[in-house]
Amino acid sequence: MSAFAALAIFLVAFYFIATEKANKVKVVLIAAGLMAVLGLIPGAEVFFSEHEGIDWNVIFLLLGMMIIVGVIKQTGVFDYLAIWAAKKSKGRPYRLMVMLMVITAIASPFLDNVTTIMLVAPVTIVVCNRLRIAAQPYLIAEVLASNIGGAATLIGDPPNIIIGSRAGLTFNDFLVHMAPIVVVIFAVFVLCARWLFAGSFQYNADRVAEVMALQERRAITDPRLLVRCLVVLAAVVAGFGLHAVVHVDPSIVALVGAGVMLLVSRANVSEVLHEVEWPTLVFFMGLFVMVAGLVHTGVIAAIGTWALDTLGDDYFVAATALLFGSGVLGAFFDNIPYVATTAPIVEGVVAAAPDPQTGQALWWAFALGADFGGNGTAVAASANVVALGIAARNGHKISFWQFTRYGIVVTAFSTLLAWLYVWMRYFL
């Protein structure tokens, strides 16, 4: 009975989020409150359970990076990069989109896709404002590119960190097995973007001429502060990259980096905290509690166990089910808690595999499905939610369905190509 109650609350809340008939923060807070009040998840576990509650690593990673970005913003570097990008692309919309997508996809495997979006989105909004074009298509394309690019490495996408830890996979393992198909899928996405966003490419010759006449160096308001900020940011990025060596969580690295950034910049703390996307953080907390209700009552485990039990010992079919199933479920339940919940089920199936290669194939199918499923809807991955929050804050609101209609297409061809890759590499 509790499982039906948890599922009903989740589906009703998801309906209101998807249709935008109510503010999404209000919806998740009410839904999360109902989960706790009805005993669908014990109150203590909401705040302290690693797998059945709020993922504080994600929350504090976001908070730390929001503070860092807030300080960097004061240097004028985002205006500089925006003008530079507009001039390099000569104001051509598709060329500009491809440039921003490539930058995002290259950065995401090493910064993680949430951090990348937090750095690239402000630049995108500034350049679109300069050119007087709609920023929404460019932001959506960047998020999709970020989720694709982040799948290439252990640290590029939060679900990969969970899978790597559970399966004993290293940074190099992800690079060897995930990066090849990520490159192919990203190349296909770049080509498809011209068709997907065809109605969004606007060219204003007069406005482009004005931007081309600008001197980007003049946008830097405080060069000394910029140098200090870049040094701190480089140290934070290095900390992310050394996560597997020093065993310090990215959230701790981000928080320390934020503190150091405030210290060396001597910025007004109140002004910087005003830049933090508090509604986005609260939304994440509520969403984690909603998913925790499904986890604690056994809804997600029941779905996963049932699906895998019906497959028997056909491991190619199991890999197929993991890939496509993760793509679908990860799109609706947020791929971070989904992966944390499903990983133990996959581990049990892998343990019964006839050889290590087959077992690893199951892990890669699981990772590919969860990563690319993150593009499925506006709430499927952390980067999606963060980007929508930044867009709304800057007057470029992206609706749930505006994002999702593109995300569904990209998820569909990504998972199909990933399935072909898994079949040809591990089972053919």
PyMOL commands that set and color helices and strands:
alter all, ss='L'
color gray80, all
select helices_A, chain A and resi 2-19+24-37+43-48+56-73+77-88+93-111+113-131+136-150+158-167+171-196+198-200+205-212+216-219+223-241+243-246+250-265+269-274+278-296+299-309+315-333+335-351+356-373+382-393+400-427
alter helices_A, ss='H'
color red, helices_A
deselect
rebuild
show_as cartoon
